[in-house]
């Protein structure tokens, strides 16, 4: 993730959002969203990493930006390359550590991810990072690694999480987003849920809701 796009804060940074894009997309996808949010959170830096280009089995082996290979899809289930997921997770954690070491408290550090990027974020925040974070934003995503975990550490379970999904999503079905939300709630994680009359996308009302939630967490 050395080629991350950085949207620097409008004021001296005391918070940071690391935002991962979806499959086949790019680091600049959420730059307009970050710039829309900046006036509400002027001391927040946004870091937008770029996924490596690699073959994706379900897309005929075509090479495209992806955080991990998806081997097959069945109802409610994704068979994934776990090793690639762990590689992306470790790169994300390295970015998190760099922000922490630069003076950003973990309680002012946020992870956001759309679709496949959200799956990496959920895995990193709740299964690989052992401190409470400022928050997690899981957009139109799912949790491929939650099923074999029985409980979180008390610190992990304190991370506020915003789950958002389109009710008509044909790519990551609505119920998969709900399943991730429900699993987090069963672990005691404070979850805020929003759904929208949209497909696999981001809408204006959602961006407004993100701004409201993020501002509240940073008070």
Protein Blocks (a to p, Z undefined) as FASTA:
>chain_A
ZZcccdddfbdcfbdcdddddehiafklmmmmmmmmmmmmmmbccddddddddddfknoo
pacddfbdcfbdcehiacddfklmmmmmmmmmmmmmmmmmnopafklcccddehjlmmmm
mmmmmmmpccdcfbdcdehiadfklmmpfbdcfklmmpccdddddfklcklgfklmmmmm
mmmmmnopacddddddddddddfklmmmmmmmmmmmmZZ
